[in-house]
């Protein structure tokens, strides 16, 4: 495992930015840090600024960037899982309380990055009352760790191991000055 894979959450360097750009097929907007790394060592979740460079408020703090993981989450969404999860929120008070706590965690983490009045109280993914985007819930679960977002944890548990076929994008050209680079 490379030093980069072991590095954990930290600011995004140029290597990370190049990888995320390749994953998204465009320049990443508002990229602040790598919030989680795939077992392959590449970023799979990034933390974004609550206000983009052009001034636009952006409530999505954690963004799933790995195209393989995102495609598999899209398949779960298409299967009707979001509707099932939303219905469970209405019938399971314990789940609803844990999901509300995940919403509060999301807001707290975003507020630590920066206060944006236009999105105050608005998290992402439909939290706290419904399920609108499994990508956001999975990204939050990866970034925050197990036990923080119960429906994000369920989403991750339903996914196949997206990293097993190898890296989703090739490494960008080596930058000997990038932290964690071993000169490869």
C-alpha angles and dihedrals in degrees: 000000000000125000086248092059091051094045097089125195115354142129117304115255125198092272091055091046091052092049093048090047090054091047093051097036089231141060109287115246122222094356110174106161147342104264097185137006125216116238085256089065099250123116112265098170127034131191114233131200116259088230119044124224091264091054097258114144110241116192096186104097096170118045125188106225106171106103093209094052091044092051092050091048089050088055090054090050091051090051092066096253093135092057091049092049092048090051090051090054088061095048103036113061092185092054090045090053093049091047090050088052088052088053090052091048090052092050092047093050092048092047089054087059095047144319116250110177094200092065100033109141093012115109121170143260093046095296131189103019108022144013113252105152127024091189091067093044092050091047091050091049092050094046097043098036132235120325098029102088111028096193091044088053090050090050092052091047090054093054126093116236096278094187097058097089088059133258117347093221131019120258114270115242111297116265108199091201096055114109113256094020115137095197095267 
